[in-house]
Amino acid sequence: MEDLYSIGDVARRTGLSVSAIRFYSDAGIISPTDRTGAGYRHYDIRAVAGLELVRTLRELGASLDDIRQLLTDQITLPDLATAHLALVERQLSRFQARRAVLRTIVRQRSTTAQVSLMHKLVSMSDDERVQLIEEFWTDVTAGLDVQGFFVDYLRPWWPALPAEPTAEQLEAWIELADMVQDAEFRAAVRRFFADTFAPAAAHGPATTPTEDDVEQQVAFLTEARAAAEAGVPVDSPRARELAGRWVAWMAARAGDPNTADIRRRLVDADPGPPVARHVELLGRYTSLTATVNGVPQPHTPDAPASVWLHAAVANTTK
């Protein structure tokens, strides 16, 4: 004869309370296998397993109707699990956002107004986040001949919060979104770009870089960065060869056959201060963007690409 368990034994095996087992019995979820002459409920091992399943499903948020349909084969377990997985993931996303806001409040000792802003920032849609960043870059490059192209060129490096961000990514997004809305930060970046691009823009539309121009310039800087990070001396044959190609390309783009004049102008245009200012001004923005995008933090070598390349050009004049 199969073993039967009293309601007290079932409670100890399943972790349910006696009252909960009675409730599930009266609700028609899991009925007792037998009753004694005195009316005491007894359950066999299948009923015990059923009650353990009911407890698990209830902890996962399943309703009594869901469980009843499952046990009467009106719904499959995978279908039920799929529905509740979606619910749990939505709840998890909300909890991650709340944790990011709370951690930021604790770290920054935020005010009530800042809390409202943070909640708004983490609740933004993808389109709203893109619009915020695009509006920032459009604003800080306003008035430059290269504005439209520059904004499009930077688009691949914009922050893009993933569908399931970590708490660290959410915290980085809160700080970044707050940063790009700060009027003083915008004004500083706007002045920096105006100072950096105004000399080139002053030469008129003919000097406005095309997409091919930017791609070629990026190719030169990429090659220079690799050389700088590898420790290649700026007076080495490799550096001189790269500097020569760059000067020749700049001369061809300017329509000026006098490469000596182009070389002199490049040497005079010391990129050191602008590079240092760029790192100082936008270093945190770049770092936060890397965190939001889940990519390695950018590495700034002792000799950035543009500084190394200009130094290589200067050595070709010696």
C-alpha positions as CSV (number, residue, x, y, z in Angstrom):
1,M,0.0,0.0,0.0
2,E,1.3,3.5,-0.9
3,D,2.5,5.7,1.9
4,L,0.2,8.5,2.9
5,Y,1.3,11.6,4.7
6,S,-0.6,13.7,7.3
7,I,-1.1,17.4,6.6
8,G,1.6,18.1,9.3
9,D,4.1,15.9,7.5
10,V,3.2,17.5,4.1
11,A,3.8,21.0,5.6
12,R,7.3,20.0,6.8
13,R,8.1,18.4,3.4
14,T,6.9,21.3,1.3
15,G,7.5,24.3,3.5
16,L,3.9,25.3,3.2
17,S,1.8,26.1,6.2
18,V,-1.0,23.8,7.3
19,S,-3.5,26.6,6.6
20,A,-2.0,27.1,3.1
21,I,-2.4,23.4,2.3
22,R,-6.0,23.5,3.5
23,F,-6.6,26.6,1.3
24,Y,-5.2,24.9,-1.8
25,S,-7.4,21.8,-1.1
26,D,-10.6,23.9,-0.6
27,A,-9.8,25.9,-3.7
28,G,-9.5,22.7,-5.8
29,I,-5.9,23.1,-6.6
30,I,-4.5,20.0,-4.9
31,S,-7.0,17.7,-3.2
32,P,-6.1,15.3,-0.4
33,T,-5.6,11.7,-1.5
34,D,-7.7,10.4,1.3
35,R,-9.4,11.3,4.6
36,T,-9.5,9.4,7.8
37,G,-12.8,8.6,9.5
38,A,-12.3,11.6,11.7
39,G,-11.9,13.8,8.5
40,Y,-8.1,14.3,8.7
41,R,-6.5,14.9,5.3
42,H,-3.8,12.5,4.0
43,Y,-1.7,13.0,0.9
44,D,0.3,10.6,-1.3
45,I,3.7,11.4,-2.8
46,R,2.2,12.7,-6.1
47,A,0.1,15.2,-4.1
48,V,3.1,16.3,-2.1
49,A,5.0,16.9,-5.3
50,G,2.0,18.8,-6.7
51,L,2.0,21.1,-3.6
52,E,5.8,21.7,-3.9
53,L,5.1,22.8,-7.6
54,V,2.3,25.0,-6.4
55,R,4.6,26.7,-3.9
56,T,7.3,27.3,-6.5
57,L,4.9,28.7,-9.0
58,R,3.3,31.0,-6.4
59,E,6.7,32.3,-5.4
60,L,7.3,33.1,-9.1
61,G,4.1,35.1,-9.3
62,A,1.7,32.6,-10.9
63,S,-2.0,33.1,-10.1
64,L,-4.3,30.4,-8.8
65,D,-6.1,30.4,-12.2
66,D,-2.8,29.9,-14.0
67,I,-1.9,27.0,-11.7
68,R,-5.4,25.4,-12.0
69,Q,-5.2,25.6,-15.8
70,L,-1.7,24.0,-15.7
71,L,-2.8,21.2,-13.5
72,T,-5.8,20.5,-15.7
73,D,-3.7,20.5,-18.8
74,Q,-5.3,23.7,-20.2
75,I,-1.9,25.3,-20.3
76,T,1.6,23.9,-20.6
77,L,4.4,24.6,-18.2
78,P,6.7,26.1,-20.8
79,D,3.9,28.5,-21.8
80,L,3.3,29.5,-18.2
81,A,7.1,29.9,-17.6
82,T,7.4,32.0,-20.7
83,A,4.7,34.4,-19.6
84,H,6.1,34.7,-16.1
85,L,9.7,35.0,-17.3
86,A,8.6,38.1,-19.3
87,L,7.0,39.5,-16.1
88,V,10.1,38.8,-14.0
89,E,12.4,40.4,-16.5
90,R,10.2,43.6,-16.6
91,Q,10.3,43.7,-12.8
92,L,14.1,43.1,-12.8
93,S,14.6,46.0,-15.2
94,R,12.6,48.3,-12.9
95,F,14.6,47.1,-9.9
96,Q,17.9,47.7,-11.7
97,A,16.7,51.2,-12.6
98,R,15.7,51.9,-9.0
99,R,19.0,50.6,-7.7
100,A,20.9,52.8,-10.0
101,V,18.9,55.9,-8.9
102,L,19.3,55.0,-5.2
103,R,23.0,54.3,-5.5
104,T,23.5,57.6,-7.3
105,I,21.5,59.4,-4.5
106,V,23.7,57.9,-1.8
107,R,26.9,58.7,-3.7
108,Q,26.0,62.2,-4.7
109,R,23.8,63.1,-1.7
110,S,21.2,64.3,-4.3
111,T,18.4,66.7,-3.7
112,T,14.7,66.0,-4.2
113,A,14.7,67.7,-7.6
114,Q,17.8,65.7,-8.7
115,V,16.0,62.5,-7.8
116,S,13.1,63.3,-10.1
117,L,15.6,64.1,-12.9
118,M,17.4,60.8,-12.3
119,H,14.2,58.8,-12.5
120,K,13.3,60.6,-15.7
121,L,16.7,59.8,-17.2
122,V,16.6,56.1,-16.5
123,S,13.0,55.9,-17.8
124,M,13.8,57.4,-21.2
125,S,13.1,55.5,-24.4
126,D,15.8,54.6,-26.8
127,D,14.6,57.4,-29.1
128,E,14.6,59.9,-26.3
129,R,18.2,59.0,-25.3
130,V,19.4,59.4,-28.9
131,Q,17.6,62.7,-29.2
132,L,19.3,64.0,-26.1
133,I,22.8,63.1,-27.3
134,E,22.1,64.4,-30.8
135,E,20.8,67.7,-29.5
136,F,24.0,68.0,-27.3
137,W,26.4,67.5,-30.2
138,T,24.3,69.7,-32.6
139,D,24.4,72.5,-30.0
140,V,28.1,72.4,-29.2
141,T,29.1,72.4,-32.9
142,A,26.6,75.1,-33.9
143,G,28.0,77.6,-36.3
144,L,30.9,75.4,-37.6
145,D,31.0,74.6,-41.3
146,V,31.7,70.9,-40.3
147,Q,28.7,70.8,-37.9
148,G,26.5,68.3,-39.8
149,F,29.3,66.0,-40.9
150,F,31.0,66.2,-37.5
151,V,27.8,65.1,-35.7
152,D,27.3,62.2,-38.1
153,Y,30.9,61.2,-37.8
154,L,30.7,61.0,-34.0
155,R,27.4,59.0,-34.1
156,P,29.1,55.5,-33.8
157,W,30.7,56.7,-30.5
158,W,27.4,57.8,-29.0
159,P,26.2,56.1,-25.8
160,A,23.7,53.3,-26.5
161,L,22.2,51.8,-23.4
162,P,21.6,48.0,-24.0
163,A,18.2,46.4,-23.6
164,E,19.3,44.8,-20.3
165,P,21.7,47.3,-18.7
166,T,23.7,46.6,-15.6
167,A,23.5,48.8,-12.6
168,E,26.9,50.3,-13.5
169,Q,25.7,51.1,-17.0
170,L,22.6,52.8,-15.7
171,E,24.6,54.8,-13.2
172,A,27.0,55.9,-16.0
173,W,24.0,56.9,-18.2
174,I,22.5,59.0,-15.3
175,E,25.8,60.9,-14.9
176,L,26.3,61.2,-18.7
177,A,22.8,62.5,-19.4
178,D,23.0,64.9,-16.6
179,M,26.4,66.1,-17.9
180,V,25.3,66.8,-21.4
181,Q,22.3,68.9,-20.1
182,D,24.6,71.1,-17.9
183,A,24.7,74.6,-19.5
184,E,28.3,75.3,-18.3
185,F,29.6,72.0,-19.7
186,R,27.9,72.7,-23.0
187,A,29.3,76.2,-23.2
188,A,32.9,74.9,-22.5
189,V,32.6,72.3,-25.1
190,R,31.2,74.8,-27.6
191,R,34.1,77.2,-27.0
192,F,36.6,74.3,-27.4
193,F,35.2,73.3,-30.8
194,A,34.9,76.9,-32.0
195,D,38.6,77.5,-31.1
196,T,39.6,74.1,-32.7
197,F,37.7,74.3,-35.9
198,A,37.4,78.1,-36.5
199,P,40.8,78.4,-38.2
200,A,39.9,75.6,-40.7
201,A,36.4,77.0,-41.2
202,A,37.7,80.5,-41.9
203,H,39.2,79.3,-45.2
204,G,35.7,78.9,-46.6
205,P,33.6,76.0,-47.9
206,A,36.4,74.6,-50.1
207,T,38.2,73.5,-47.0
208,T,35.2,71.8,-45.4
209,P,36.2,68.1,-45.0
210,T,34.3,65.5,-47.0
211,E,33.6,62.0,-45.8
212,D,36.6,60.7,-47.8
213,D,38.8,63.4,-46.2
214,V,37.8,62.4,-42.7
215,E,38.2,58.7,-43.4
216,Q,41.7,59.3,-44.8
217,Q,42.6,61.5,-41.8
218,V,41.3,58.8,-39.4
219,A,43.5,56.3,-41.3
220,F,46.6,58.4,-40.7
221,L,45.8,59.0,-37.0
222,T,45.1,55.3,-36.5
223,E,48.5,54.4,-38.0
224,A,50.1,57.1,-35.9
225,R,48.4,55.9,-32.7
226,A,49.6,52.3,-33.3
227,A,53.1,53.6,-33.7
228,A,52.9,55.9,-30.6
229,E,51.6,53.0,-28.5
230,A,54.3,50.7,-29.8
231,G,56.9,53.3,-28.7
232,V,58.2,54.1,-32.3
233,P,60.5,57.1,-32.1
234,V,59.3,60.2,-33.9
235,D,62.7,60.5,-35.6
236,S,62.7,56.9,-36.9
237,P,62.5,56.0,-40.6
238,R,59.0,54.6,-40.1
239,A,57.8,57.9,-38.5
240,R,59.4,59.9,-41.3
241,E,57.7,57.8,-44.0
242,L,54.3,58.2,-42.4
243,A,54.9,62.0,-41.9
244,G,55.9,62.3,-45.5
245,R,52.7,60.6,-46.7
246,W,50.6,62.8,-44.5
247,V,52.2,66.0,-45.6
248,A,51.8,65.0,-49.3
249,W,48.1,64.2,-48.7
250,M,47.5,67.5,-46.9
251,A,49.2,69.4,-49.8
252,A,47.1,67.6,-52.4
253,R,43.9,68.3,-50.5
254,A,44.9,72.0,-50.2
255,G,45.9,72.2,-53.8
256,D,49.3,73.5,-52.7
257,P,52.3,71.9,-54.4
258,N,54.7,73.5,-51.9
259,T,55.0,70.7,-49.4
260,A,57.6,72.7,-47.4
261,D,55.0,75.4,-46.7
262,I,52.4,72.7,-45.7
263,R,55.0,71.1,-43.4
264,R,55.8,74.4,-41.8
265,R,52.1,75.2,-41.2
266,L,51.6,71.7,-39.7
267,V,54.6,72.2,-37.3
268,D,53.3,75.6,-36.3
269,A,49.8,74.1,-35.5
270,D,50.9,72.4,-32.2
271,P,48.2,69.9,-31.3
272,G,49.5,69.4,-27.8
273,P,47.3,72.0,-26.0
274,P,44.1,71.2,-27.9
275,V,44.6,67.5,-27.2
276,A,45.3,68.1,-23.5
277,R,42.2,70.4,-23.4
278,H,40.1,67.7,-25.2
279,V,41.1,65.1,-22.6
280,E,40.4,67.4,-19.7
281,L,37.1,68.5,-21.1
282,L,35.7,65.3,-22.7
283,G,37.7,62.6,-20.9
284,R,34.8,61.9,-18.4
285,Y,32.3,61.9,-21.2
286,T,34.3,59.4,-23.2
287,S,34.8,57.2,-20.1
288,L,31.1,57.2,-19.3
289,T,30.2,56.4,-22.9
290,A,32.5,53.4,-22.8
291,T,30.8,52.2,-19.6
292,V,27.3,52.7,-21.0
293,N,28.3,50.8,-24.2
294,G,30.0,48.0,-22.3
295,V,33.3,48.5,-24.1
296,P,36.9,48.8,-22.7
297,Q,37.8,52.1,-21.2
298,P,39.7,54.3,-23.7
299,H,43.4,54.4,-23.3
300,T,45.1,57.8,-23.7
301,P,48.8,57.1,-24.4
302,D,51.6,59.5,-23.3
303,A,51.9,60.6,-26.9
304,P,48.4,60.8,-28.5
305,A,48.3,60.1,-32.2
306,S,48.0,63.7,-33.4
307,V,50.9,64.9,-31.1
308,W,53.1,62.0,-32.3
309,L,52.3,62.7,-35.9
310,H,53.0,66.4,-35.7
311,A,56.3,65.6,-33.9
312,A,57.2,63.2,-36.7
313,V,56.5,66.0,-39.3
314,A,58.7,68.4,-37.2
315,N,61.6,65.9,-37.4
316,T,61.4,65.8,-41.2
317,T,62.4,69.4,-41.3
318,K,65.6,68.9,-39.3
